[in-house]
Amino acid sequence: MNLLISIFLGIAMFIISIYIWKRYDVFSFNLLKETKYKWFILIYFLVTLCAIILVGLKDYQWVVLCKIQFVYFLISQVALIDYKYHIIPNKILLGMIILRLIFLLVEYLYNSEQFIWMLFGCIVGAVVGFGILALTNIFIKNGIGMGDAKLFGVIGLFIGINGVYNTLFYSLAVLIIYSIVMMTRKQLTKKSQIPFAPFIFVGYLITFCMGGF
């Protein structure tokens, strides 16, 4: 049953992702004429399909399954926008918060006995996720932006402290590896600005597939 729910949500959210990318002018069907862009879409589709199947085979409650899959697709949209424009739209973050409030209502109705502990974990996740990156933004010049901090805060609302910790760990690990490789190839300098949302997406993808929530 989880697999069917996961596949259905995946198809719906993939369509929504394309709409949002078109809305923010990061996707155009004309770009499909370019070989590089075709490979990007193909790889994204195959990775997403594998992730959907893998998470659908895990023994998650349906509420949790829907929640983490919605976050996956929302981060994927933000990642591409950040990659192209170096911004994270507040409208998408606000939409994620509204969606989280809806999930909170569903979770309360579904399991009111554990709701307080679940809510506490989400609040802690949001505070930790936002706080760490906000402090980084304050103390490190040209470091991680406040948009990334807000994104991690919203992610924390969805997946709690464990999910935030794992996502942040994998995101930073991939960012460090990428930076070292690109600096070695002299395609990156210490003053270069790197959009962090794509690495958050990769970090969340790894957490998503490994069940680290």
Wavefront OBJ file of the C-alpha trace (Angstrom):
o trace
v 0.000 0.000 0.000
v 2.833 2.390 0.878
v 4.412 1.789 -2.508
v 1.199 2.737 -4.319
v 0.824 5.896 -2.207
v 4.471 6.794 -2.836
v 4.170 6.348 -6.615
v 0.915 8.323 -6.784
v 2.384 11.192 -4.750
v 5.548 11.075 -6.831
v 3.668 11.516 -10.101
v 1.549 14.359 -8.685
v 4.499 16.195 -7.150
v 6.649 15.758 -10.262
v 3.970 17.555 -12.285
v 3.760 20.297 -9.642
v 7.566 20.610 -9.712
v 7.535 21.252 -13.459
v 4.819 23.893 -12.998
v 6.773 25.746 -10.300
v 9.993 25.594 -12.328
v 8.132 27.127 -15.280
v 6.586 29.708 -12.947
v 10.068 30.841 -11.830
v 11.490 30.591 -15.355
v 13.953 27.786 -14.679
v 12.281 25.255 -16.959
v 11.374 25.507 -20.610
v 10.479 22.769 -23.047
v 12.740 24.523 -25.554
v 15.671 23.600 -23.304
v 14.937 19.922 -23.981
v 16.561 20.481 -27.367
v 19.870 20.810 -25.512
v 21.612 17.495 -24.839
v 22.946 18.625 -21.451
v 19.473 19.581 -20.257
v 17.979 16.311 -21.521
v 20.517 14.408 -19.414
v 19.679 16.524 -16.377
v 15.943 15.805 -16.669
v 16.577 12.104 -17.316
v 18.910 11.725 -14.320
v 16.547 13.691 -12.045
v 13.602 11.540 -13.162
v 15.479 8.246 -12.660
v 16.885 9.268 -9.261
v 13.448 10.431 -8.146
v 11.818 7.231 -9.375
v 14.338 5.087 -7.474
v 13.876 7.211 -4.336
v 10.081 6.945 -4.566
v 10.205 3.160 -4.898
v 12.789 2.797 -2.125
v 10.901 4.935 0.392
v 7.636 3.259 -0.618
v 9.096 -0.092 0.417
v 9.934 1.179 3.904
v 7.585 0.630 6.814
v 6.523 4.260 7.304
v 3.118 5.389 8.492
v 1.246 6.904 5.565
v 1.301 10.364 7.176
v 5.091 10.243 7.537
v 5.455 8.903 3.999
v 3.429 11.783 2.545
v 5.272 14.331 4.662
v 8.815 13.365 3.741
v 7.913 12.940 0.075
v 6.341 16.401 -0.117
v 9.525 17.865 1.384
v 11.654 15.994 -1.179
v 9.868 17.588 -4.108
v 9.677 21.040 -2.557
v 13.431 21.021 -1.915
v 14.061 19.887 -5.491
v 12.156 22.927 -6.759
v 14.023 25.317 -4.470
v 17.368 23.740 -5.396
v 17.000 24.451 -9.102
v 15.776 28.003 -8.495
v 18.695 28.659 -6.142
v 21.140 27.148 -8.631
v 20.003 29.514 -11.387
v 19.205 32.719 -9.469
v 20.962 32.291 -6.075
v 17.679 32.979 -4.277
v 15.223 30.906 -2.273
v 11.688 32.258 -2.830
v 9.863 33.122 0.388
v 6.562 32.200 -1.276
v 7.644 28.562 -1.544
v 8.849 28.561 2.068
v 5.519 30.063 3.153
v 3.701 27.400 1.159
v 5.752 24.722 2.945
v 4.819 26.201 6.339
v 1.117 26.206 5.428
v 1.428 22.610 4.251
v 3.120 21.725 7.547
v 0.216 23.222 9.512
v -2.155 20.995 7.540
v -0.009 17.972 8.334
v -0.016 18.937 12.011
v -3.803 18.824 12.033
v -3.794 15.427 10.321
v -1.171 14.092 12.735
v -3.169 15.321 15.720
v -6.295 13.574 14.481
v -4.313 10.455 13.581
v -2.370 10.099 16.834
v -3.305 12.690 19.461
v -1.508 10.808 22.274
v 1.930 11.280 20.713
v 1.189 14.677 19.181
v 2.881 16.810 21.852
v 6.167 14.897 21.624
v 6.043 14.969 17.835
v 5.356 18.711 17.856
v 8.208 19.290 20.310
v 10.612 17.370 18.067
v 9.574 19.421 15.038
v 10.021 22.726 16.883
v 13.471 21.674 18.092
v 14.348 20.575 14.546
v 13.272 23.949 13.161
v 15.198 25.911 15.799
v 18.355 23.828 15.353
v 18.140 23.813 11.552
v 17.610 27.570 11.321
v 19.906 28.452 14.220
v 23.036 26.669 13.016
v 22.911 28.155 9.532
v 21.862 31.590 10.801
v 24.909 31.685 13.078
v 27.072 30.568 10.163
v 25.668 33.434 8.103
v 26.462 35.933 10.869
v 30.025 34.853 11.607
v 31.286 33.700 8.198
v 31.502 36.307 5.442
v 30.149 35.122 2.065
v 28.986 31.975 3.818
v 25.597 30.324 3.830
v 22.741 32.766 3.189
v 19.708 33.448 5.353
v 17.525 31.873 2.675
v 19.302 28.569 3.312
v 18.808 29.021 7.059
v 15.084 29.619 6.584
v 14.856 26.585 4.296
v 16.511 24.378 6.911
v 14.200 25.768 9.570
v 11.179 24.779 7.489
v 12.691 21.357 6.806
v 13.136 20.918 10.547
v 9.421 21.587 11.054
v 8.701 18.602 8.852
v 11.315 16.023 9.783
v 12.462 16.908 13.308
v 15.896 16.967 14.873
v 17.159 13.589 13.606
v 16.244 14.358 10.015
v 17.771 17.840 10.198
v 21.009 16.492 11.678
v 21.390 13.821 8.975
v 20.418 16.164 6.146
v 22.803 18.874 7.338
v 25.637 16.371 7.778
v 25.270 14.908 4.279
v 24.720 18.336 2.703
v 27.922 19.743 4.179
v 29.865 16.567 3.359
v 28.852 16.742 -0.313
v 29.541 20.501 -0.392
v 33.046 20.014 1.032
v 33.857 17.241 -1.451
v 32.526 19.340 -4.349
v 34.492 22.405 -3.218
v 37.749 20.477 -2.885
v 37.357 18.903 -6.334
v 36.464 22.205 -8.011
v 39.270 24.111 -6.270
v 41.721 21.416 -7.317
v 40.565 21.893 -10.900
v 40.877 25.670 -10.398
v 37.203 26.193 -11.282
v 36.438 27.574 -7.834
v 38.107 30.058 -5.476
v 37.676 30.857 -1.788
v 35.649 33.930 -2.765
v 33.272 32.021 -5.034
v 29.628 31.918 -3.979
v 28.075 28.481 -4.166
v 24.280 28.044 -3.965
v 23.693 25.728 -1.001
v 20.132 24.550 -1.780
v 21.269 21.987 -4.409
v 23.507 20.411 -1.748
v 20.627 20.456 0.730
v 18.645 18.543 -1.885
v 21.409 15.948 -2.236
v 21.742 15.697 1.553
v 17.999 15.236 1.935
v 17.994 12.670 -0.889
v 20.628 10.599 0.929
v 18.684 10.872 4.201
v 15.471 10.098 2.326
v 16.883 6.894 0.803
v 18.631 5.739 3.987
v 15.593 6.291 6.195
v 17.428 8.706 8.475
v 14.342 10.453 9.841
l 1 2 3 4 5 6 7 8 9 10 11 12 13 14 15 16 17 18 19 20 21 22 23 24 25 26 27 28 29 30 31 32 33 34 35 36 37 38 39 40 41 42 43 44 45 46 47 48 49 50 51 52 53 54 55 56 57 58 59 60 61 62 63 64 65 66 67 68 69 70 71 72 73 74 75 76 77 78 79 80 81 82 83 84 85 86 87 88 89 90 91 92 93 94 95 96 97 98 99 100 101 102 103 104 105 106 107 108 109 110 111 112 113 114 115 116 117 118 119 120 121 122 123 124 125 126 127 128 129 130 131 132 133 134 135 136 137 138 139 140 141 142 143 144 145 146 147 148 149 150 151 152 153 154 155 156 157 158 159 160 161 162 163 164 165 166 167 168 169 170 171 172 173 174 175 176 177 178 179 180 181 182 183 184 185 186 187 188 189 190 191 192 193 194 195 196 197 198 199 200 201 202 203 204 205 206 207 208 209 210 211 212 213
